[in-house]
Amino acid sequence: MHDMTISRAAREAGVGVETIRFYERWGLIAQPCKPAGGGAREYDEETVARVRFVRQAQDIGFSLREIAELLSLRADLGADCSAVRARAMEKRDAVQAKLEQLARVRDALDTLIAFCPGSGAVRACTILEAIEKGAAADQSEAPSRSSNTASGKIAMKTTLLAIDGMHCDGCARTVEALLSRLPGVRKAEASFDERQARVLHDQESVSEVDLAEAIAKGGFTAKVESQ
């Protein structure tokens, strides 16, 4: 094909003109020389095919640096296919690691959503508070687990709290979420109808005062009724 300008080459390859220029700057494709008599640079079918190769490699996750390596292998008549396969396997493993990371992110979001009552005052938003306090909560949880392990037993206790300030079942879910985030709380159940919360917790890690303070963060008040 003759007189293939950069615009036409871009159309043939299914990319934009700036993409071709970008690939040229990266050295992934060669920039044609300007005609001696002036005029636009002319591209050929081989360059268009190379642009398509680069774009398709990007689509399956290869970086430009990795694509440059693939192009070098492709041009090396003495190279073995095993080298290309090894790079594909490395990319597959990297993708798998990313998927596992995304799965952990999804699970964390599922937990936040499950604890969220879906309504109520923003000041009691369990998602916002979990994001803000999450790192501190994780750090505070570690020593509690260590001390329990060292003693060889966990002193579990059930505390019943009278809750004031709940107006709906959503408030009860908020109370449960506030309590469940405390290190040492094994289970927390709140009832709007009974205006109560029952908490199973490790009394060496979290005290009744800690439970009441956690509930107060949601704008509620709590008083220990029984144990």
NORDAZI-V96354 format. One record per backbone hydrogen bond with DSSP energy under -0.5 kcal/mol. CO is the residue of the C=O (numbers start at 1). NH is the residue of the N-H. If there is no record, write none. Layout:
BEGIN
co:nh
CO:NH
CO:NH
END
This chain:
BEGIN
co:nh
3:5
4:43
5:9
6:10
7:11
8:12
9:13
10:14
10:15
16:20
17:21
18:22
19:23
20:24
21:25
22:26
23:27
23:28
23:29
24:27
30:32
33:42
35:38
43:4
44:48
45:49
46:50
47:51
48:52
49:53
50:54
51:55
52:56
53:57
54:58
55:59
56:60
57:62
58:61
63:67
64:68
65:69
66:70
67:71
68:72
69:73
70:74
71:75
72:76
75:77
76:79
80:83
80:84
81:85
82:86
83:87
84:88
85:89
86:90
87:91
88:92
89:93
90:94
91:95
92:96
93:97
94:98
95:99
96:100
97:101
98:102
99:103
100:104
101:105
102:106
103:107
104:108
105:109
106:110
107:111
108:112
109:113
110:114
111:115
112:116
121:124
122:125
125:129
126:130
127:131
128:132
129:133
130:134
133:137
134:138
135:139
136:140
137:141
138:142
139:143
140:144
141:145
142:146
143:147
144:148
145:149
146:150
147:151
148:152
148:153
153:155
154:156
155:203
157:159
157:201
159:161
159:199
160:225
160:226
161:163
161:197
162:223
164:221
168:172
169:173
170:174
171:175
172:176
173:177
174:178
175:179
176:180
177:181
179:182
182:185
184:186
184:202
187:200
189:198
191:195
191:196
195:163
196:191
197:161
197:199
198:189
199:159
199:201
200:186
200:187
201:157
201:203
202:205
202:206
207:211
208:212
209:213
210:214
211:215
212:216
213:217
215:218
215:220
216:219
221:164
223:162
226:160
227:158
END
